[in-house]
Amino acid sequence: MHLPSRSMNTRSPLACWCVACCLTLTLFAAGCAHDTVPLTYNPTQPETIPAATAPKVCVVLLADARNKVAVGQQSDGSTFIPASSVQDWLTRALATELARQDFVITVANSETEAQNSGAKYIITGSIAEVWLVEESSTSYACTMRASMQLKDNKSSILTNNFSSSLSRRVVPLASAPQDVLADTASDLVRPMALAIRQKLIR
């Protein structure tokens, strides 16, 4: 007995549903493509040993007011995702620069923790923007903005906003985004550290 043949192109509803799901997931993944970029910091001055009488300053973890995870956009429209915390990165970058300004520096996760640390001065602040744009494989632009407040045990003694905008022509290496972010971070926190030094050391 000869059975009627079935077309090789005939698919069950379940098979069609599976194919559609796979295509949807593939398109979603393509739309969410990103590269992970390390957050590093290169101090601009050599490490110093503060004097015994140096002011004790505690830097509180900077608040992140950006409301986003990404730190930039690549030339193909995909995003740069930080490999670590932006808050911790810029907080420790600021602490590193302050430690090279003849201060005894500690870092705290909260203002209450800072108050209990025995530090004479406390620094708080907020990160408003961290954004890197890959204009081409050899050209990057980066902008950062942050606010800072210096307090003693009684009141605020310095409040200011700081920003940095850098454009860089680079060799097209994988480390280029990391390097431009590091340079812009340095350009942001160095003036912050100098402003604090001018206020506390006269």
Secondary structure, DSSP 8 states (H G I E B T S, - for coil): -------TT---HHHHHHHHHHHHHHHHHHHT-EEEE------SS------TT--EEEEE--EE-S--S--EE-TTS-EEEESS-HHHHHHHHHHHHHHTTT-EEEEESSHHHHHTTT-SEEEEEEEEEEEEEEEETTEEEEEEEEEEEEE-SSSEEEEEEEEEEEEEE----TTHHHHHHHHHHHHHHHHHHHHHHHHH--
